[in-house]
Amino acid sequence: MKYSKATNYALHSMVYLLTLPKGRTVGVQSLAEMQNLSSTYLSKILTKLAKGGLIESTPGVKGGYKVSKPKAEISFLDVIQTVEGESNLFNCSLDHNEDCLIESVMIEAEQNMKDDLAGKFLIDIAEKMEQDCDHKVEG
């Protein structure tokens, strides 16, 4: 199983946005430079995140992006489904009855993974990154 690069960039962008002080925004150009990718490509990803209600955009010279949901409520699954969509990873390609045992196993495994990702929150990663940075500065 493999997620798209867009999901990778979305997760990293979200973690960075979670570290911003309340009320601060960051521009797409700065976010793109941090991840070594084009601002046009990242802008498309950020648009998906905004449409999904995870972030908001403030226009203007001092504008940029910031988190729009309570920080403690944003799970890995929220970001992944916003970028990738909510369809199943596995779809049985054989034309047979609805009781396909292989499909049942795969759907159960996917649901377990979704449940796990829904219980993992990006704020935990953001806080750990900030702690690691504090320790490096102190050391």
C-alpha positions in Angstrom: 0.0 0.0 0.0 1.3 3.4 -0.9 0.0 6.9 -0.3 0.7 9.6 -2.8 3.4 12.2 -2.5 0.6 14.8 -2.1 -0.4 13.1 1.2 3.2 13.1 2.4 3.5 16.9 1.7 0.1 17.5 3.2 1.0 15.8 6.5 4.3 17.7 6.7 2.6 21.0 5.9 -0.1 20.3 8.5 2.4 19.5 11.2 4.3 22.7 10.5 1.1 24.7 10.6 0.3 23.2 14.0 3.5 24.6 15.4 2.6 28.2 14.4 1.6 30.5 17.3 -2.1 31.3 17.4 -3.1 33.8 14.8 0.1 33.4 12.7 0.0 32.3 9.1 2.6 31.1 6.6 2.6 31.7 2.9 2.6 28.9 0.3 6.1 30.0 -0.9 7.6 29.5 2.5 6.0 26.1 3.0 7.1 25.0 -0.5 10.7 26.0 0.1 10.8 24.1 3.4 9.8 21.0 1.5 11.8 21.6 -1.7 8.8 21.6 -4.1 7.0 24.0 -6.3 4.6 26.4 -4.8 2.1 25.6 -7.6 2.1 22.0 -6.6 1.8 22.7 -2.9 -0.9 25.2 -3.6 -3.1 22.5 -5.1 -2.6 20.3 -2.0 -3.3 23.3 0.4 -6.5 24.0 -1.6 -7.7 20.4 -0.9 -6.9 20.9 2.8 -8.8 24.1 2.8 -11.8 22.6 1.1 -11.7 19.8 3.6 -12.0 22.3 6.4 -8.6 21.6 8.0 -6.9 24.9 7.1 -7.9 28.3 6.0 -6.3 30.9 3.7 -6.0 34.6 4.5 -5.5 36.7 1.4 -3.3 39.7 1.1 0.3 40.7 1.6 0.4 39.4 5.2 -1.9 36.5 4.4 -1.2 32.8 4.3 -2.4 29.6 5.7 -3.3 28.5 9.2 -5.1 25.7 10.9 -8.9 26.2 11.0 -9.9 23.2 13.2 -9.0 22.8 16.9 -5.4 21.5 16.8 -6.1 18.6 19.1 -8.8 17.2 16.7 -6.8 16.8 13.5 -5.9 13.1 13.0 -3.7 11.5 10.4 -6.9 10.0 8.9 -8.4 13.4 8.4 -5.5 14.6 6.3 -5.1 11.4 4.4 -8.8 11.2 3.5 -8.9 14.9 2.5 -6.1 14.4 0.0 -6.7 10.8 -1.1 -10.4 10.6 -0.8 -12.4 8.0 1.2 -12.7 5.1 -1.2 -11.4 1.6 -0.2 -7.9 0.7 -1.2 -9.0 -2.8 -2.3 -11.8 -3.5 -4.7 -12.4 -7.1 -5.7 -12.1 -7.3 -9.5 -13.9 -10.6 -9.9 -17.6 -10.6 -10.7 -19.1 -12.8 -8.1 -21.4 -12.6 -5.2 -21.2 -10.0 -2.4 -19.8 -12.5 0.0 -16.2 -12.5 -1.3 -14.1 -13.8 1.6 -10.9 -12.1 0.3 -12.7 -8.7 0.0 -14.0 -9.2 3.5 -10.5 -9.7 4.9 -9.2 -6.7 3.0 -12.0 -4.4 4.1 -11.6 -5.4 7.7 -7.8 -4.7 7.6 -8.5 -1.3 6.0 -11.0 -0.5 8.7 -8.5 -1.4 11.4 -5.9 0.8 9.8 -8.4 3.7 9.5 -9.4 3.3 13.1 -5.7 3.4 14.1 -5.0 6.5 12.0 -8.1 8.2 13.3 -6.7 7.8 16.8 -3.3 9.3 16.0 -3.2 13.1 16.1 -0.8 15.5 14.3 -0.5 17.7 17.3 1.4 14.9 19.1 4.0 15.0 16.3 4.1 18.8 16.3 4.7 18.9 20.1 7.4 16.2 19.9 9.2 18.2 17.1 9.0 21.3 19.2 10.4 19.4 22.2 13.2 18.0 20.1 14.1 21.5 18.8 14.1 22.8 22.4 16.5 20.1 23.5 18.9 20.8 20.5 18.9 24.5 21.4 19.6 23.9 25.0 22.3 21.2 24.4 
